[in-house]
Amino acid sequence: MTNPTEKFSGIVEHFGECDMPWQVVLVPESISQEYKIMANCFGYIAATFTVGKSSWLSSLLPYGGGKHFVALPAKVRKANNIKLGDKVSVEFELRERS
């Protein structure tokens, strides 16, 4: 059985208060709610992500209040010339956690 591919767009923003905060895109609440049953005990939902020409394995990460975010690795931001405040399109497909 093939998992459906989800698509959404969002603004790249800072997350965290450390010296090097993450750059993330918030997942629309409707998508978080649709897949919350797939979350592990920590709220992570394993997926394969695609932004621009880059794909990587990660998870929808818990944001709080039943919401999730996608962390954008530096190599993905660099390869696609993504900066804070940019609007990006994110595709993902759920996967089994390995």
C-alpha positions as CSV (number, residue, x, y, z in Angstrom):
1,M,0.0,0.0,0.0
2,T,1.4,3.4,-1.0
3,N,1.1,6.3,1.5
4,P,-0.5,9.4,0.1
5,T,1.8,12.4,-0.6
6,E,0.8,15.6,1.3
7,K,1.7,19.1,0.1
8,F,1.6,22.4,1.9
9,S,3.3,25.8,1.9
10,G,4.6,27.8,4.8
11,I,7.0,30.6,5.8
12,V,10.5,29.6,7.1
13,E,10.9,30.9,10.7
14,H,13.1,30.5,13.7
15,F,12.3,27.9,16.3
16,G,14.2,27.7,19.6
17,E,16.1,30.0,21.8
18,C,19.6,28.6,21.5
19,D,22.6,30.3,19.8
20,M,21.7,28.5,16.6
21,P,17.9,28.2,16.5
22,W,16.4,25.8,14.0
23,Q,14.8,27.0,10.8
24,V,11.4,25.4,10.4
25,V,8.1,25.4,8.6
26,L,4.9,25.0,10.6
27,V,2.6,22.2,9.4
28,P,-1.0,23.3,8.9
29,E,-3.1,22.2,11.9
30,S,-5.5,20.2,9.7
31,I,-2.6,18.0,8.5
32,S,-1.3,17.6,12.1
33,Q,-4.7,16.5,13.2
34,E,-5.2,14.1,10.3
35,Y,-2.0,12.2,11.1
36,K,-1.8,12.5,14.9
37,I,-2.8,8.8,15.3
38,M,0.5,7.9,13.6
39,A,2.6,9.8,16.2
40,N,4.9,7.8,18.4
41,C,4.9,8.4,22.2
42,F,7.0,11.6,21.8
43,G,4.7,13.0,19.1
44,Y,7.0,12.4,16.1
45,I,5.5,11.2,12.8
46,A,8.1,9.6,10.5
47,A,8.1,10.9,6.9
48,T,10.2,11.5,3.8
49,F,10.3,15.2,2.9
50,T,10.9,17.0,-0.3
51,V,11.6,20.7,-0.7
52,G,12.7,22.0,-4.1
53,K,15.3,19.6,-5.4
54,S,16.1,18.0,-2.0
55,S,14.6,15.0,-0.2
56,W,15.5,13.7,3.3
57,L,14.2,11.4,6.0
58,S,13.0,13.0,9.2
59,S,9.7,13.5,11.1
60,L,6.9,15.9,11.6
61,L,8.1,17.2,15.0
62,P,5.7,18.2,17.8
63,Y,5.3,22.0,18.3
64,G,2.7,21.8,21.1
65,G,-1.0,22.0,21.2
66,G,-1.3,19.1,18.7
67,K,0.7,21.0,16.1
68,H,3.8,19.9,14.2
69,F,6.7,21.5,12.3
70,V,9.3,20.4,9.8
71,A,12.9,21.3,10.5
72,L,14.8,22.4,7.4
73,P,18.4,21.1,7.5
74,A,21.2,23.5,6.5
75,K,22.1,21.4,3.5
76,V,18.5,21.7,2.2
77,R,18.3,25.4,2.8
78,K,21.7,25.9,1.0
79,A,20.9,23.6,-2.0
80,N,17.6,25.5,-2.5
81,N,18.7,29.0,-1.6
82,I,16.1,29.2,1.3
83,K,16.3,32.0,3.8
84,L,14.3,33.0,6.8
85,G,11.0,34.5,5.8
86,D,10.8,32.7,2.4
87,K,7.6,30.8,1.5
88,V,8.4,27.2,0.7
89,S,6.4,24.3,-0.6
90,V,6.8,21.1,1.4
91,E,5.9,17.6,0.2
92,F,6.0,14.6,2.5
93,E,5.0,10.9,2.6
94,L,4.6,9.0,5.8
95,R,7.1,6.1,6.3
96,E,7.8,3.4,8.8
97,R,10.3,4.4,11.4
98,S,13.6,2.5,10.9
